[in-house]
Amino acid sequence: MSPPLPSCPPGFSRRTLLAASAAGLAVLATGCSSSSADEREKVTSQQADELTAQVAVQEAVVSAFVAAGAADPALAGEVADLAAQADEQLARLRAAAPGSSPSAPPSAGGAPPAPETRAWLRTQVATAAASHTTACLDQSGARAALLGSIAAGLAGQDGRLA
């Protein structure tokens, strides 16, 4: 018979391995967490102003859906879900913008009569998506994510209007 294999080198027990693993995990967790997350969520006055400007952009989109619906009732029925989505996005933006309060929607101008209404509405939506995308770059944290999400939603609406 052969002699039994040694289980571990001397001085390296399971307890040592467990303690080393726990210490390594604690160091890793400390290194990965950051107190700067709170600082990223602080809103500068410039960011607040830009976010408030994006509320106005989204108000114009909601207004454009209303104007397009008045100009082309058939289109209004077809894009009712898109109009509701734009309105929901506006509510989320207002909630995120410091000091923002509901205001009278800006006039998007009169929509042209059918058949040009769809193209006009598509332009309004695409312009707002581009504006939100650009503004997203100057925000941080949840505000950037919100603007990016709304921009992506509007880009999808633009595709549906095509």
N, C-alpha and C positions, 0 to 999 in steps of 0.2 A: 504494500500500500504506500501511496505517496503521502507526504505530510500535508496538512491543510494549508491553504493559501492564507497569507496574512490579510486581515480585513482592511486595515488602513495603516499608513505609515505612522510611526509614533508621533504624538503631538497633534494629530489631525483627526479629531473625533467628529461624530455627527453633530455634537453640540457646537463645536467650533465652526463647522460648515453652516449651521443654522444661524449662529450669531453673525458670521460674516455676511450671509445673505440678507439678514435683517438690516445690518448697518449699511450695506450697499443700496438696499431699497430706500432707506431713509434719506441717504445722500441724493439719490436719483429724484425722489419726490421733492426734496427741497430745491434742487436745481431746476426742476421743471415748473414749479409754481413761481408766480411772479406777483409782486405787489403793484406792478405798473398797470395791471388790468383796470384798476379804478381810475388811474390817470388817463387811460385811453378813452374811457367813457365820459370824462369831463368834456363839456361842450364849450368851445371858445366862442367869443361873440361873433367872429367871422363864420364859424360853422353854423351857429344859430341863424344868422342872417341868410346864409346859403340854403339852409333847410327850409326857412320860411319862404324863400323865393321858389323852392320846389313845390311848396304847397300851392302857390299861385299857378305854377305850371300845370299841376294836376287839376286844379279848379278849372283851368281853361279846357282840359280834356273832357271833363264832365260836362261843361258848357257846350263843347263841340258835339257831344253825343245828343244833347237836347236839341241843338240847332239842326243837326242832320236829321233827327227824327221829325222835326217840324217841316223840313224841306222835302223829305221823302218818307212818308208813313210806312211804306213797304220795307224800307231799309231799317226803320226803327224797330219793327217787329223782329227782323232778322238778327239785329245786333243788341237786343235787349239784355242778354246775358253779359255782353262785353261792357255795356253801359253800367250795369250793376257792379261789375268787377272794378271798373274805374272809380265808381263812387266809394266802394269799400277801400280801395287803395288810398283815396283822398282822406277817408276817416283815419286810417292808420298813420298817414303822414301828419295829419293835424295833431294826433295824439303824441307823436314823437317830436314835433317841433316845439321847442320851449317858447311859451308865450303865444302860441298860435291859437287863434280862435276862429270859429266859423265866420265867414264873411260872405257877402253876396258874390256869387260866382262871376268872374269877369266875362265880359262878352267876347265870344270867340269870333264875332262877326257873323253875318248871315251866311248860312251854307247855301251853295248854289243849288238850283233845282236839279232833280234827277235828269239825266243819268250821271251828272258830274258830282253828285253828293258823296258817293262812296270814295272816289279819289280824293276829294277834299278832306273827308274825315280821316282817311288813311294818312294823309300828309300831317294832319294835326296830331295824330297818335304817334307817328314816327318822330316828329319834332320833339314831342314830350319825352319819348324814350331816350332820344339822344341827349336831351338836357339832363335827365335823371342819371344817365350813365356818366356824363361829365362831372356832375356834382358829387357822385358817389366817390370819386377819387379823392376829394378833399375832406371826406368824412372819415370816421373811424368806428370800429365796433358795430353795435347794433344799428346805428344810423346808416352806415355804409351798406350793411346787409339789406336793410329795408329799401334803400334807394336802388340797389342792384336788383333786388327781387321785383320791385315795381317796374324798373326798366325792362327786365326780361319779360314780365307779363305784358307790357305794352308792345314789345317786339313781337310776341306771339299774336297779339290782337292785330298788329299790322299785317302779319302773315295771313290771318283769317280774312282780313278785309281785301286782300289781293284778288 
